[in-house]
Amino acid sequence: MRTSFICLILLASALLTAALRCEAQDNSAFQKIAPMKEAFEPLPFFTVLPAGWIKDEIQSNLDGFTGHLDSLVPDLILTDDIYGRNRLSRNVKAKDVGAITDNGELQAQFLWWNSETQSNWRDGYIRSAILAGDQNHLSRAKDYVQRMLTKEDADGYLGIYDKDLRYNFDNENGELWAKTTALRGLLAWYEFVRNFTVLKDIEAAVANVMKNYPAYASHPFHSVNPDAGGLTHGLVFTDVLEELWRITGKTEYRDYCIFLYKDFSEQVLNEDAQYGKLAETSLPLKGHGVHTYEHLRSVAAAYYASGNPALKQALNNFIIKISLELNPSGGPSGDEWIAGNKADATDHGYEYCSIHELMNSYTDLLSKTGDASFGDLAEKIFFNAAQGARNPFESSIAYLKTDNSLSMKGGLNGDTTVRTQTRYKYSPVHQDVAVCCVPNAGRIAPYYVQNMWMKDAQGIIAVLLGPSEVETEFRGKQVRITEQTSYPYDNTIVFTVKTFDTEFDLKIRRPSWAKKISVSEGYSDANGYIVIHKQWKGEQDVSVTFYPEVITATEKQGEYYFSYGAIVLAKRIESIGQPGKAYPLKGFRDMYYKPLSSGKFEFVNEKVIQKKPGRLEFITSMFNPSSGKDETVLLVPMGQTILRQVTFKPKSTD
């Protein structure tokens, strides 16, 4: 007995020593050494405008769920004035948000949910109205901003808690998260109108946070419960801080990112992005997918603010771990938990929230590093996973989706064993789960557009490709560039540069798949970018053509898939739609889809042939186990499908 007791003491001592050593290592990891300069300068919102099919998609969202979500769920958005008269206090114990759960186990989380629903929706709505130039929606957005700013207290508090709760938690809360979602939309409006009163109010709200959570003298991420979703969402308050740093040049905003990440990493939380976990390269990702993928930006923010090599290594490890979760479409595994699983095109889905957040994180890394590969990753997600989770026939999206989408009847590919699993369907709301993915579906195109163009010391850079227009200043002179194209559905792009008389580099990201290109001007190739250096005068055109070929690749489970340029191809599975819940607004409903055939085709290594030049239709031969024969299969862009097969296992030789 005594020997066991001594052993326990020695074990406890060893654990304490290890913990102290780890803490010392962690503290050194968060020291500010040499802040990093971002490779590219992100442009303010509204500097880049969409054109072509991207503008059409944004307008379609405004005509659909993005423009009408407040009417579809008025109880969540209009009735609950959670930032004003209905702020949360100790007297509020429950909130009905319409979600189906067992035994109310998520009740604590429900209390802050409407702030996310409202503010993420408003963020996407404001940005969409601005980019579409829709005067009706712009007027509504302006009214919202004015109302929202009147809810800011005299001391700068802008949030969802009454005075008896704010900044006083040891458990689940939405303090920083509610502010993040609201302030991102307000920052977009500021960059549109350039009203410094709006900026002053935003800065006052952030100053209120920094005063009440003083750096290195408070613990905003402390929780007695390691599972605290709203609390840990709040780490991406770094989004607001970095944007304010870029606008104002005030380093205190950037420095506060280091403090937030340090405190987040030191708490006992079930989160993948904590420094100690990222330092362990063998530790797989396990957390709630959307947290993991959005936190990538926060780790990057802390590293660039500090320049600390330990955080650089953690960031690199994080990027590698996430790469193991990517499906052929770019959709990252997490339905809703990653749970140590690797990407699987059939058995593990991805959440629309995760699609948006990872794309946003990759564009952030693109600006910070200048590494062209992050542009490839962002484009893959937006053109494939994001488009492939939209209903191509009506205004609704899939909360969860798989690359191999064999059924959309609520459960994963037809599974009915979990009563509360209703995410695998199309809905303009998804209130039975959470109204989070639909708001993010309204954010993703505006965020893609904002990051299509950036600058560096030498010139202006087309980092994400697609129809767009940018107007900015370079070395004191105005430059306007239009990008005419249907990319990625066509691979010829005409850039029209209009300026008075300016010498600069026009850089165009060269997609990694583009082995053969033609450019109408002389150019050099540098680190994944086409560089055209010249004296630009008046209006001049530059034409670039990328020549794609069908590429056959292997995904994480050893199955084959096909891509053509930036597009991932799929075999469409014919289905029949079954209407679900109808909403008071005409044309809005939930939809389920049942396959009209079963069985998955198998790869036989036959050539894939484009049916007709200029059309994204391809044919090949696949083995059909149901018929026992090789059959001709049509492949189309996965973004044009509902049910589909994207990956194909090798034909059995038995």
C-alpha positions in Angstrom: 0.0 0.0 0.0 2.8 2.4 1.0 4.8 1.5 -2.1 1.7 2.2 -4.3 1.3 5.6 -2.5 5.0 6.5 -3.1 4.6 5.5 -6.8 1.6 7.8 -7.1 3.6 10.6 -5.5 6.4 10.0 -8.0 4.0 9.8 -10.9 2.3 13.0 -9.8 5.7 14.7 -9.5 6.7 13.6 -12.9 3.5 14.8 -14.4 3.8 18.2 -12.7 7.4 18.5 -13.9 6.3 17.6 -17.5 3.5 20.2 -17.2 5.8 22.9 -15.9 8.3 22.1 -18.7 5.4 22.2 -21.2 4.2 25.5 -19.7 7.7 27.0 -20.0 7.9 25.8 -23.6 4.5 27.3 -24.3 5.4 30.7 -22.8 8.5 30.9 -25.0 6.4 30.0 -28.0 4.2 33.1 -27.4 7.0 35.6 -27.1 6.9 38.4 -29.7 10.2 38.2 -31.6 10.0 39.8 -35.0 6.5 40.5 -36.5 6.1 39.3 -40.0 5.2 41.4 -43.0 2.4 39.9 -45.1 3.6 38.9 -48.6 0.5 40.4 -50.3 -1.7 43.3 -49.2 -5.4 42.3 -49.0 -7.6 45.0 -50.6 -10.5 46.6 -48.7 -13.9 45.2 -49.2 -15.7 46.7 -52.2 -12.4 47.3 -54.0 -13.1 44.1 -56.0 -16.5 43.7 -57.7 -17.9 40.4 -59.1 -18.9 39.9 -62.7 -20.4 37.1 -64.8 -21.5 34.0 -63.1 -20.2 35.0 -59.7 -22.3 38.2 -59.6 -25.3 36.1 -60.8 -24.8 33.7 -57.9 -24.7 36.6 -55.4 -27.8 38.1 -56.9 -29.5 34.7 -56.9 -28.7 34.4 -53.2 -30.2 37.8 -52.6 -33.3 36.7 -54.5 -33.3 33.6 -52.4 -32.2 32.5 -48.9 -29.7 35.3 -48.3 -32.2 38.0 -49.1 -35.1 36.4 -47.2 -33.7 34.6 -44.2 -35.2 37.1 -41.8 -38.6 36.3 -43.3 -38.0 32.6 -43.2 -37.0 32.5 -39.5 -38.3 35.8 -38.1 -38.4 34.3 -34.6 -34.6 33.9 -34.7 -33.6 37.1 -36.5 -36.3 39.8 -35.9 -38.1 38.8 -32.7 -35.1 38.1 -30.6 -33.2 41.4 -30.2 -30.3 39.6 -28.6 -27.9 42.5 -29.0 -30.5 45.0 -27.5 -33.6 44.6 -25.4 -33.3 40.8 -25.2 -29.7 40.6 -24.0 -28.9 37.5 -22.0 -28.9 37.7 -18.2 -28.8 35.2 -15.3 -32.5 35.0 -15.5 -32.5 33.5 -19.0 -32.2 29.7 -18.6 -33.5 28.5 -22.0 -34.1 29.5 -25.6 -36.1 27.7 -28.2 -34.2 27.9 -31.6 -36.2 25.0 -33.2 -33.3 22.5 -33.2 -34.1 18.8 -32.6 -32.0 17.3 -29.8 -32.1 14.4 -27.3 -32.7 15.5 -23.7 -31.8 19.1 -24.4 -28.1 18.4 -24.0 -27.1 21.5 -25.9 -29.3 24.0 -24.0 -26.3 26.1 -22.7 -25.2 26.6 -26.3 -28.7 27.6 -27.5 -28.5 30.8 -25.5 -26.0 32.5 -27.8 -27.0 30.8 -31.1 -29.2 33.6 -32.4 -26.3 36.0 -32.3 -24.4 33.7 -34.8 -27.5 33.2 -36.9 -28.2 36.9 -37.1 -24.7 38.3 -37.5 -23.3 35.8 -39.9 -26.4 36.2 -42.0 -26.1 40.0 -41.8 -22.4 39.8 -42.8 -23.2 37.9 -45.9 -26.3 40.0 -46.6 -24.5 43.3 -46.3 -21.6 42.1 -48.5 -24.0 40.6 -51.1 -26.1 43.8 -51.3 -23.0 45.9 -51.8 -21.4 43.6 -54.4 -24.7 43.2 -56.3 -25.4 47.0 -56.1 -29.0 46.1 -55.2 -30.5 49.4 -54.0 -33.4 47.8 -52.1 -31.1 45.5 -50.1 -28.5 48.3 -49.7 -31.2 50.4 -48.0 -32.1 47.6 -45.7 -28.4 47.0 -44.9 -28.0 50.7 -44.0 -31.0 50.6 -41.7 -29.6 47.6 -39.9 -26.1 49.1 -39.4 -27.6 52.3 -38.0 -29.8 50.3 -35.6 -27.0 48.0 -34.6 -24.7 50.9 -33.7 -27.4 52.5 -31.4 -27.2 49.3 -29.3 -23.6 50.0 -28.3 -23.4 51.1 -24.7 -21.6 54.4 -23.7 -18.6 52.4 -22.6 -18.3 50.7 -26.0 -19.9 47.4 -25.1 -21.5 45.8 -28.1 -22.7 42.3 -27.3 -25.4 39.9 -26.1 -25.0 40.0 -22.4 -26.6 42.2 -19.7 -24.3 43.8 -17.0 -24.7 40.8 -14.6 -23.0 38.4 -17.0 -20.7 40.2 -19.5 -17.0 39.2 -19.3 -17.8 37.0 -16.2 -17.8 33.4 -17.3 -16.2 30.1 -16.3 -18.1 28.0 -18.9 -19.9 28.1 -22.2 -20.6 31.6 -23.5 -20.8 33.6 -26.8 -19.1 36.9 -25.6 -16.3 37.1 -28.2 -18.1 35.1 -30.8 -21.2 37.3 -30.9 -18.9 40.3 -31.2 -16.9 38.7 -34.0 -19.9 37.9 -36.2 -21.4 41.3 -35.7 -18.2 43.4 -36.2 -17.2 41.5 -39.4 -20.4 42.8 -41.1 -19.9 46.3 -39.7 -16.4 46.4 -40.9 -17.6 45.5 -44.4 -20.1 48.4 -44.3 -17.4 50.8 -43.1 -15.1 49.8 -46.0 -18.0 50.5 -48.3 -19.2 53.9 -47.0 -15.9 55.1 -45.4 -17.9 56.7 -42.6 -15.4 57.2 -39.8 -18.1 57.4 -37.2 -18.8 53.7 -38.0 -15.0 52.9 -37.6 -14.9 54.9 -34.3 -17.8 52.8 -32.9 -16.1 49.5 -34.1 -12.9 50.6 -32.4 -14.8 51.5 -29.2 -16.3 48.0 -29.1 -12.9 46.4 -29.5 -11.4 48.7 -26.9 -14.1 47.5 -24.5 -13.0 43.9 -25.0 -9.3 44.7 -24.5 -10.1 46.7 -21.3 -12.3 43.9 -19.8 -10.1 41.1 -21.0 -6.7 42.8 -20.4 -3.8 41.1 -22.2 -1.9 38.6 -20.1 -4.0 39.5 -17.0 -7.2 37.7 -17.8 -8.5 34.4 -19.1 -11.2 34.8 -21.8 -11.1 31.1 -22.7 -11.2 29.6 -19.3 -14.0 27.0 -18.9 -14.7 24.3 -16.4 -16.2 22.3 -19.2 -13.7 21.4 -22.0 -16.6 21.3 -24.6 -17.5 25.0 -25.0 -18.5 25.8 -28.6 -19.4 29.4 -28.4 -16.5 30.2 -26.2 -13.9 28.6 -28.6 -15.6 30.1 -31.7 -14.6 33.4 -30.1 -10.9 32.8 -30.9 -11.6 34.1 -34.4 -12.1 37.6 -32.9 -8.6 37.7 -34.5 -10.5 38.3 -37.8 -11.7 41.6 -36.4 -8.3 42.5 -34.9 -6.3 41.9 -38.1 -8.8 43.9 -40.2 -8.6 46.8 -37.8 -4.8 46.5 -37.8 -4.8 46.7 -41.6 -7.2 49.7 -41.6 -5.6 51.7 -38.8 -2.0 50.5 -38.6 -2.3 50.2 -34.8 -0.1 47.3 -33.7 -2.0 46.8 -30.4 -4.7 45.0 -32.4 -2.3 42.6 -34.0 -0.5 42.0 -30.7 -3.7 41.1 -28.9 -4.0 38.1 -31.3 -0.9 36.6 -29.6 -2.5 37.0 -26.2 -5.8 35.4 -27.3 -4.1 32.4 -28.9 -1.9 32.0 -25.8 -4.8 31.9 -23.4 -6.8 29.6 -25.7 -3.8 27.2 -25.8 -3.4 27.1 -22.1 -6.9 26.2 -21.2 -8.3 22.6 -20.9 -10.4 22.6 -24.0 -11.3 19.9 -26.6 -9.9 22.0 -29.5 -7.4 20.9 -32.2 -5.8 24.3 -32.7 -4.2 24.6 -29.3 -0.4 25.0 -29.5 0.5 21.9 -27.5 -1.7 19.7 -29.7 -0.3 21.2 -32.9 3.2 20.6 -31.7 2.4 16.9 -31.6 2.6 15.9 -35.2 1.2 12.4 -34.6 -2.0 13.7 -32.9 -4.9 13.6 -35.4 -7.6 16.3 -35.7 -10.6 15.4 -33.6 -12.6 18.5 -33.0 -15.7 20.2 -34.3 -14.8 20.7 -37.9 -15.8 24.4 -38.3 -13.8 25.4 -35.2 -10.7 23.6 -36.5 -10.8 25.1 -39.9 -11.6 28.7 -38.8 -8.9 28.5 -36.1 -6.3 28.1 -38.8 -6.6 31.8 -39.3 -6.0 32.6 -35.6 -2.9 30.5 -35.5 -1.6 32.3 -38.6 -2.5 35.6 -37.0 -0.5 34.8 -33.8 2.5 33.6 -35.8 2.6 36.7 -38.0 2.1 39.1 -35.1 4.9 37.4 -33.2 7.3 36.1 -35.8 8.0 33.2 -33.3 9.5 30.2 -35.0 7.7 27.8 -32.6 4.3 29.2 -33.9 5.6 28.9 -37.4 6.2 25.2 -36.8 2.7 24.8 -35.2 1.1 26.5 -38.2 3.0 24.3 -40.7 1.9 21.2 -38.7 -1.7 22.4 -38.7 -1.7 22.9 -42.5 -0.4 19.3 -42.9 -3.0 17.9 -40.5 -5.8 19.6 -42.4 -4.5 18.3 -45.7 -5.3 14.8 -44.6 -8.9 15.8 -44.2 -9.5 17.1 -47.7 -11.8 15.4 -50.1 -11.4 15.6 -53.9 -13.7 18.6 -53.9 -11.7 20.4 -51.3 -14.5 19.8 -48.8 -12.9 19.2 -45.3 -14.0 16.2 -43.3 -16.2 17.0 -40.3 -19.8 15.9 -39.9 -19.9 17.7 -37.5 -16.8 16.2 -35.7 -13.6 15.2 -37.4 -13.1 12.6 -34.6 -9.7 11.4 -35.8 -11.1 10.3 -39.2 -9.3 10.9 -42.4 -11.2 12.2 -45.5 -13.6 9.7 -47.0 -15.7 10.6 -50.0 -18.5 8.3 -49.0 -18.5 7.8 -45.3 -17.6 11.2 -43.9 -19.4 14.4 -44.8 -18.4 18.0 -44.5 -20.4 21.0 -43.2 -21.2 24.0 -45.3 -19.8 26.2 -42.4 -16.5 24.3 -42.7 -16.4 24.8 -46.5 -16.6 28.6 -46.0 -14.2 28.8 -43.1 -11.5 26.7 -44.6 -11.7 28.6 -47.9 -11.5 31.9 -45.9 -8.5 30.5 -44.0 -6.7 29.5 -47.2 -7.2 33.0 -48.7 -5.8 34.5 -45.5 -2.7 32.2 -45.8 -2.4 33.2 -49.5 -2.1 36.9 -48.5 0.3 36.2 -45.7 2.6 33.8 -47.5 2.1 34.6 -51.2 2.2 30.8 -51.7 0.2 30.2 -54.9 -0.8 26.7 -53.7 -3.3 28.3 -51.2 -5.0 29.8 -54.2 -5.4 26.4 -55.8 -6.9 25.1 -52.5 -9.3 28.0 -52.2 -10.5 27.7 -55.7 -11.0 24.0 -55.4 -13.3 24.5 -52.4 -15.3 27.3 -53.9 -15.8 25.8 -57.4 -16.5 22.2 -56.2 -17.4 21.6 -52.6 -19.3 24.9 -52.3 -21.1 24.7 -55.6 -21.7 21.0 -55.1 -23.6 21.6 -51.8 -26.0 24.2 -53.5 -29.2 23.0 -54.9 -28.9 23.8 -58.7 -32.7 24.1 -59.1 -33.9 26.2 -56.2 -32.6 28.3 -53.3 -31.4 25.9 -50.7 -28.2 24.3 -49.6 -27.0 21.0 -47.9 -25.9 21.5 -44.3 -23.8 18.3 -44.6 -22.7 16.8 -47.9 -20.4 14.1 -49.1 -18.4 14.0 -52.4 -20.1 10.6 -53.2 -23.6 11.8 -52.5 -25.8 8.6 -52.9 -28.9 9.8 -51.1 -30.1 13.0 -49.5 -32.9 11.9 -47.2 -31.7 13.3 -43.9 -29.0 10.7 -42.9 -25.6 10.0 -44.3 -26.2 8.3 -47.7 -29.5 6.8 -46.6 -28.6 5.9 -43.0 -31.7 6.3 -40.8 -30.3 5.0 -37.4 -29.9 8.5 -35.9 -33.2 10.2 -35.3 -31.8 13.6 -34.9 -29.6 13.4 -38.1 -31.5 15.6 -40.6 -28.5 17.5 -42.0 -28.2 15.5 -45.3 -31.0 17.4 -47.1 -31.5 20.7 -48.9 -33.1 23.5 -47.0 -33.1 27.4 -47.2 -33.0 27.4 -43.3 -32.1 24.1 -41.6 -33.7 25.3 -38.4 -34.2 21.7 -37.1 -30.4 21.5 -36.7 -29.0 25.1 -36.6 -29.4 28.1 -38.8 -25.6 28.5 -39.3 -24.8 26.9 -42.6 -27.3 29.0 -44.6 -25.9 32.3 -43.4 -22.4 31.0 -44.3 -23.6 30.0 -47.7 -24.4 33.7 -48.2 -20.9 34.7 -47.1 -18.7 32.5 -49.2 -19.1 34.1 -52.6 -18.5 37.7 -51.2 -15.4 36.5 -49.3 -14.1 34.8 -52.4 -14.6 38.0 -54.4 -12.9 40.2 -51.9 -9.7 38.0 -52.1 -9.6 37.7 -55.9 -7.1 40.6 -56.1 -4.3 41.7 -53.9 -1.2 44.0 -54.2 2.5 43.9 -53.4 5.3 46.4 -53.7 5.7 45.6 -57.4 2.2 45.6 -58.6 -1.4 44.2 -58.7 -2.1 40.4 -58.4 -4.9 38.3 -59.6 -4.6 35.6 -56.9 -8.0 33.9 -57.3 -9.4 33.7 -60.8 -12.9 34.4 -62.2 -15.0 37.2 -63.6 -14.3 40.4 -61.7 -13.3 44.0 -61.7 -10.8 45.7 -59.4 -10.1 49.5 -59.0 -7.3 50.5 -56.7 -4.4 52.9 -56.4 -0.8 52.0 -57.2 2.0 54.4 -56.4 -0.5 57.3 -56.3 -2.3 56.5 -59.6 -5.6 54.9 -60.2 -5.7 51.5 -61.9 -8.8 49.6 -63.0 -8.6 46.0 -64.3 -11.5 44.0 -65.6 -11.2 40.2 -65.8 -13.5 38.9 -68.5 -14.0 35.1 -68.3 -16.3 32.3 -67.4 -13.5 30.6 -65.5 -13.5 27.8 -64.3 -16.0 26.8 -66.9 -13.8 28.3 -69.6 -10.1 28.8 -69.3 -9.4 31.9 -71.4 -9.2 35.2 -69.5 -9.0 38.7 -70.9 -7.6 41.3 -68.5 -8.3 44.9 -69.5 -6.0 47.3 -67.8 -7.0 51.0 -67.7 -4.7 53.6 -66.2 -3.1 57.0 -67.1 0.6 56.1 -67.3 1.9 53.7 -64.7 4.7 51.1 -64.5 3.9 48.0 -62.5 3.7 44.2 -62.5 0.4 42.6 -63.4 0.7 39.2 -61.7 -1.7 36.3 -62.5 -1.7 33.2 -60.4 -0.9 30.2 -62.6 -3.0 27.2 -61.4 -0.9 24.2 -60.6 -2.8 22.1 -63.1 -2.0 24.5 -66.0 1.1 22.9 -67.5 0.5 24.6 -70.9 -0.5 28.3 -71.2 -0.4 31.1 -73.8 -0.1 34.8 -72.9 -0.6 37.7 -75.4 2.2 39.7 -73.7 5.8 38.8 -72.9 6.0 37.4 -69.4 8.1 35.7 -66.8 7.1 32.8 -64.5 7.9 33.4 -60.9 6.8 31.2 -58.0 3.5 30.1 -59.5 2.7 33.6 -60.9 2.7 34.9 -64.5 4.4 38.3 -64.3 3.9 41.0 -66.9 6.0 44.0 -66.3 5.4 47.1 -68.4 4.5 50.7 -68.6 0.7 50.7 -68.8 -1.0 53.5 -70.7 -4.6 54.1 -71.5 -6.5 50.8 -72.0 -4.6 47.6 -72.8 -5.7 44.0 -73.0 -3.8 40.9 -71.9 -5.2 37.5 -72.9 -4.3 34.4 -71.0 -5.4 30.9 -71.9 -4.8 27.8 -69.7 -5.0 24.4 -71.5 -6.5 21.8 -69.1 -6.4 18.1 -69.6 -8.4 15.4 -67.8 -6.3 14.4 -64.8 -6.9 11.1 -63.0 -5.9 11.2 -59.3 -6.2 9.0 -56.2 -7.9 10.2 -53.0 -7.2 9.3 -49.4 -9.0 5.9 -49.4 -7.3 4.8 -52.7 -10.2 5.5 -55.0 -9.8 7.3 -58.3 -11.4 10.6 -59.3 -11.1 13.0 -62.3 -10.6 16.7 -62.7 -10.5 19.0 -65.6 -8.8 22.3 -64.9 -10.2 23.6 -61.6 -13.3 21.5 -61.9 -13.8 18.1 -60.3 -15.9 15.7 -62.3 -18.7 13.4 -61.2 -21.1 10.8 -62.5 -24.6 12.2 -61.9 -27.0 9.8 -60.1 -30.5 10.3 -61.3 -32.9 11.0 -58.5 -36.4 11.9 -57.6 -37.1 14.9 -55.4 -39.4 14.7 -52.4 -40.6 18.0 -50.9 -40.4 18.4 -47.1 -41.3 21.4 -45.0 -42.8 24.4 -47.0 -42.2 27.9 -45.8 -44.6 30.8 -45.8 -42.7 32.5 -48.6 -43.5 31.0 -52.0 -40.8 28.9 -53.5 -38.9 28.1 -50.3 -39.0 24.5 -49.1 -36.9 21.6 -47.8 -36.1 19.0 -50.4 -35.0 15.3 -50.0 -33.6 13.3 -52.9 -33.9 9.5 -53.4 -31.7 7.7 -56.0 -33.4 6.0 -58.9 -30.6 3.5 -59.1 -28.2 1.8 -56.6 -24.7 0.6 -56.8 -21.4 2.4 -57.4 -19.5 2.1 -60.7 -15.9 0.9 -60.6 -12.7 2.3 -62.3 -11.3 0.3 -65.2 -8.6 2.8 -66.4 -10.3 3.7 -69.6 -9.5 7.1 -71.2 -11.8 10.0 -70.4 -12.8 11.9 -73.6 -14.5 15.3 -73.8 -17.7 14.9 -75.8 -17.5 18.2 -77.6 -14.9 21.0 -77.4 -16.1 23.8 -75.2 -18.6 21.7 -73.3 -17.9 20.3 -69.9 -19.2 16.8 -70.6 -16.9 13.8 -70.7 -17.4 10.1 -71.3 -15.5 7.1 -70.2 -16.1 3.4 -69.5 -16.8 2.1 -66.0 -17.7 -1.3 -64.6 -21.2 -1.6 -63.4 -21.4 -4.3 -60.7 -25.2 -4.4 -61.0 -25.0 -5.5 -64.7 -21.6 -7.1 -64.5 -20.6 -5.1 -67.6 -18.5 -2.2 -68.6 -20.7 0.7 -69.5 -20.3 4.2 -70.9 -20.5 6.8 -68.2 -21.1 10.6 -68.5 -19.0 12.9 -66.3 -20.0 16.5 -65.5 -18.8 19.2 -63.0 -19.8 18.0 -59.5 -21.2 21.5 -58.9 -24.0 20.8 -61.3 -25.2 17.7 -59.4 -27.3 16.7 -56.5 -26.7 12.9 -56.2 -23.4 11.8 -57.6 -20.4 9.5 -57.6 -17.1 11.3 -57.6 -14.6 8.6 -56.6 -14.4 5.1 -58.1 -12.7 2.1 -56.5 -10.6 -0.2 -58.8 -12.6 -3.0 -60.5 -12.3 -6.1 -58.5 -10.2 -8.8 -60.1 -12.0 -11.7 -58.3 
